[in-house]
C-alpha cells in the first residue's frame, strides 16, 4: 500500500516512470516488506533460476515460476557473497510481479573485490509469504575453475610465511591443512563452505596454538568430507 492505494505491476517497476515513486516507497529502494501472517502462512513453491553470460561481466538471469503458480506473485532475485544463501544478508537484484518467466540482468564491476557471486530467487505471494530459495547459480569476474586444483606454495622454501593457492569448481565444504611428515596435524588453514572460484591463504610456520614449528619438510592437503583431493610438500626454514 502506498498513500492509501495498492499498486501491482505485471513487469518491473522500472518499466514505467509512473511506478517509480510508488515502487521506491513500497519497496523502500527494493527492500522487501515482511510477510502478513493474518492471511495465512502457506508458502509458494520455489522457482528455478538460470544464468546466461551475455558479455564480459554481464549476465542474464531468468526465473521460471513453478507450474503450480496460479496467481501472480513477487519474484525476487538475490545476489550474495555468502555461500549460505541468506535472504537477510543478500542484496536484491530485482523484484517483479508476475506469474510468467522473468528476465533480469546483472553487470559486475572490475572494482568488485569478490571473485564469485551467488544468485538465488524466491517467490512471495501478495501477502509476502515467501518460498524456499531456488537452485543456486554463480557469476564470476574470472572464469570458473573446471576442476579442483592445489598449487605449489610460494616462496618455497620460505622463512616468514608462504602463500598457498587453490581452485574449486563448485559450492562445497573444504579443508586445507598442514601436516608433519609423520602424519600429525599441524594447523588448519581453511575449514568452511566455499563458493566456486580461486583462493589463496598463508601459512606462517606455526601450529594451532601459535607456536613456531621446527625447520623441515611439511605436507599440505586440500580435502572435502573424508576424502583428500590433493597433497603437496613445502619447506620451512627458520
C-alpha positions as CSV (number, residue, x, y, z in Angstrom):
1,X,0.0,0.0,0.0
2,X,1.3,3.5,-0.9
3,X,-0.6,6.6,0.2
4,X,-3.8,4.6,0.5
5,X,-3.6,2.8,-2.8
6,X,-2.5,-0.7,-3.7
7,X,-0.1,-1.0,-6.6
8,X,0.5,-4.0,-8.8
9,X,2.9,-4.2,-11.7
10,X,3.0,-7.1,-14.2
11,X,6.6,-6.1,-15.1
12,X,9.4,-4.5,-13.4
13,X,8.8,-1.2,-11.6
14,X,11.5,0.4,-13.8
15,X,9.4,-0.2,-16.9
16,X,7.0,2.6,-16.1
17,X,8.0,6.1,-14.9
18,X,4.8,6.5,-13.0
19,X,5.6,3.4,-11.0
20,X,8.9,4.8,-9.8
21,X,7.6,6.9,-6.8
22,X,5.3,4.1,-5.7
23,X,7.9,1.4,-6.2
24,X,10.5,3.3,-4.2
25,X,8.1,3.9,-1.4
26,X,6.5,0.4,-1.4
27,X,9.8,-1.5,-1.6
28,X,11.9,1.1,0.3
29,X,14.5,1.0,-2.5
30,X,13.9,-2.6,-3.4
31,X,13.8,-3.9,0.1
32,X,11.0,-6.4,0.5
33,X,8.4,-6.0,3.3
34,X,7.7,-8.6,6.0
35,X,5.0,-11.2,5.5
36,X,1.5,-10.7,6.7
37,X,0.5,-13.7,8.9
38,X,-3.1,-12.6,9.1
39,X,-3.7,-14.0,5.6
40,X,-2.1,-17.4,6.3
41,X,1.4,-18.8,6.0
42,X,1.3,-21.2,3.1
43,X,4.5,-20.5,1.1
44,X,4.6,-20.8,-2.7
45,X,6.8,-23.4,-4.3
46,X,10.4,-22.4,-5.1
47,X,11.2,-21.2,-8.7
48,X,14.1,-22.3,-10.9
49,X,16.9,-19.8,-11.7
50,X,19.1,-19.9,-14.8
51,X,22.1,-17.7,-15.5
52,X,23.5,-16.9,-19.0
53,X,26.7,-14.9,-19.7
54,X,26.0,-12.2,-22.3
55,X,29.3,-10.4,-22.4
56,X,32.3,-9.8,-20.2
57,X,30.9,-9.1,-16.7
58,X,27.3,-9.1,-18.0
59,X,24.8,-11.8,-17.0
60,X,21.2,-12.6,-17.9
61,X,19.1,-14.1,-15.0
62,X,15.9,-16.0,-15.9
63,X,13.4,-17.1,-13.2
64,X,11.0,-19.9,-14.1
65,X,8.0,-20.0,-11.7
66,X,6.6,-23.4,-10.8
67,X,3.7,-24.7,-12.9
68,X,1.5,-24.8,-9.8
69,X,1.6,-21.0,-9.6
70,X,-1.9,-19.8,-10.5
71,X,-1.8,-16.1,-9.4
72,X,0.9,-13.5,-9.9
73,X,3.4,-13.1,-7.1
74,X,6.5,-11.1,-6.3
75,X,9.6,-12.8,-7.9
76,X,12.7,-11.7,-6.0
77,X,16.2,-12.2,-7.3
78,X,19.1,-12.1,-4.8
79,X,22.8,-11.7,-5.1
80,X,25.1,-12.7,-2.3
81,X,28.7,-13.2,-1.2
82,X,27.6,-15.6,1.5
83,X,27.7,-19.3,0.4
84,X,24.9,-19.9,2.9
85,X,22.4,-18.0,0.6
86,X,20.7,-16.0,3.3
87,X,17.9,-13.7,2.2
88,X,18.5,-11.4,5.2
89,X,22.1,-10.6,4.2
90,X,21.8,-10.9,0.4
91,X,21.3,-7.9,-2.0
92,X,18.1,-7.7,-4.0
93,X,18.9,-7.5,-7.7
94,X,15.4,-7.1,-8.9
95,X,11.7,-7.6,-8.0
96,X,8.9,-8.4,-10.4
97,X,5.2,-9.0,-10.0
98,X,4.3,-11.8,-12.4
99,X,3.4,-15.5,-12.8
100,X,5.3,-15.8,-16.0
101,X,9.1,-16.3,-16.7
102,X,11.1,-13.2,-15.6
103,X,14.3,-11.9,-17.1
104,X,16.7,-9.6,-15.4
105,X,20.4,-8.6,-15.9
106,X,23.3,-8.0,-13.6
107,X,26.5,-6.3,-14.5
108,X,29.6,-6.9,-12.5
109,X,32.4,-4.4,-12.0
110,X,36.1,-4.9,-12.2
111,X,36.2,-2.9,-9.0
112,X,34.4,-5.7,-7.1
113,X,36.8,-7.2,-4.6
114,X,34.9,-10.5,-4.7
115,X,35.7,-13.0,-7.4
116,X,32.4,-15.0,-7.3
117,X,28.8,-14.0,-6.7
118,X,26.0,-16.4,-5.8
119,X,22.4,-15.8,-7.0
120,X,19.1,-17.3,-6.0
121,X,15.5,-16.5,-6.4
122,X,12.3,-16.8,-4.4
123,X,8.6,-16.2,-4.9
124,X,6.3,-14.3,-2.5
125,X,2.5,-14.2,-2.7
126,X,0.6,-11.0,-2.4
127,X,0.7,-11.4,1.4
128,X,4.5,-11.8,1.3
129,X,4.6,-15.5,2.2
130,X,8.0,-16.3,0.7
131,X,9.0,-19.6,-0.9
132,X,12.2,-21.6,-0.2
133,X,15.1,-20.4,-2.3
134,X,15.7,-21.7,-5.8
135,X,18.7,-23.5,-7.0
136,X,22.0,-21.6,-6.8
137,X,23.8,-20.1,-9.8
138,X,27.1,-18.2,-9.9
139,X,28.7,-15.3,-11.8
140,X,32.4,-14.6,-11.7
141,X,34.8,-11.9,-12.8
142,X,37.3,-14.6,-13.7
143,X,36.4,-17.9,-15.4
144,X,35.1,-20.5,-13.0
145,X,37.6,-23.4,-12.4
146,X,36.7,-26.6,-14.2
147,X,38.3,-28.8,-11.6
148,X,39.8,-28.7,-8.1
149,X,43.4,-27.8,-8.0
150,X,46.0,-27.2,-5.3
151,X,49.0,-25.2,-6.4
152,X,52.6,-25.3,-5.2
153,X,53.2,-22.8,-2.4
154,X,55.4,-19.8,-2.9
155,X,58.0,-18.9,-1.9
156,X,59.3,-22.4,-1.3
157,X,61.5,-22.8,0.8
158,X,60.2,-20.0,3.0
159,X,61.0,-18.2,6.2
160,X,58.4,-15.7,7.4
161,X,55.3,-17.0,5.6
162,X,54.3,-18.8,2.4
163,X,51.2,-18.4,0.1
164,X,49.1,-21.4,-0.9
165,X,46.6,-21.0,-3.8
166,X,43.8,-23.4,-4.7
167,X,40.8,-23.5,-7.0
168,X,37.4,-25.2,-6.5
169,X,34.7,-25.7,-9.2
170,X,31.5,-25.9,-7.1
171,X,30.0,-24.9,-3.8
172,X,31.3,-27.3,-1.2
173,X,32.9,-27.6,2.2
174,X,36.7,-27.7,2.0
175,X,39.5,-28.3,4.4
176,X,43.1,-27.0,3.9
177,X,45.5,-28.4,6.4
178,X,49.3,-28.5,7.1
179,X,50.7,-31.8,8.4
180,X,54.1,-33.1,9.6
181,X,55.8,-35.9,7.7
182,X,54.7,-38.4,10.3
183,X,51.1,-37.6,9.7
184,X,50.4,-35.3,12.7
185,X,48.1,-32.3,12.0
186,X,49.9,-29.0,12.4
187,X,47.4,-26.3,11.5
188,X,44.0,-26.0,9.7
189,X,44.2,-23.0,7.3
190,X,40.6,-23.3,5.9
191,X,37.5,-25.1,7.2
192,X,34.4,-23.7,5.6
193,X,31.8,-23.9,2.8
194,X,33.3,-22.1,-0.2
195,X,31.9,-20.9,-3.4
196,X,33.5,-21.9,-6.7
197,X,36.5,-19.7,-7.6
198,X,40.2,-19.2,-6.9
199,X,41.5,-18.7,-3.3
200,X,44.8,-18.1,-1.5
201,X,45.8,-18.3,2.1
202,X,49.1,-18.0,4.0
203,X,50.9,-20.3,6.5
204,X,53.3,-18.6,8.9
205,X,55.1,-21.8,10.1
206,X,53.0,-22.1,13.3
207,X,50.7,-24.7,14.8
208,X,47.1,-24.2,16.1
209,X,48.4,-22.8,19.4
210,X,50.5,-20.2,17.5
211,X,53.9,-21.9,18.3
212,X,56.6,-21.7,15.6
213,X,57.5,-25.1,14.1
214,X,60.9,-26.6,13.5
215,X,62.6,-26.2,10.2
216,X,61.9,-29.0,7.8
217,X,59.6,-30.5,5.2
218,X,55.8,-30.4,5.7
219,X,52.8,-31.5,3.8
220,X,49.6,-29.5,3.0
221,X,46.4,-31.0,1.7
222,X,43.1,-30.0,0.3
223,X,40.2,-32.2,1.2
224,X,36.4,-32.4,1.2
225,X,34.5,-34.7,3.6
226,X,36.8,-37.6,4.4
227,X,38.5,-37.5,1.0
228,X,41.9,-35.9,0.5
229,X,41.9,-34.4,-3.0
230,X,45.5,-33.3,-3.4
231,X,48.7,-33.1,-1.2
232,X,51.9,-31.2,-1.8
233,X,55.2,-30.7,0.1
234,X,56.6,-27.4,1.4
235,X,59.9,-26.5,3.1
236,X,60.1,-24.3,6.2
237,X,63.5,-22.7,7.0
238,X,63.9,-20.6,10.2
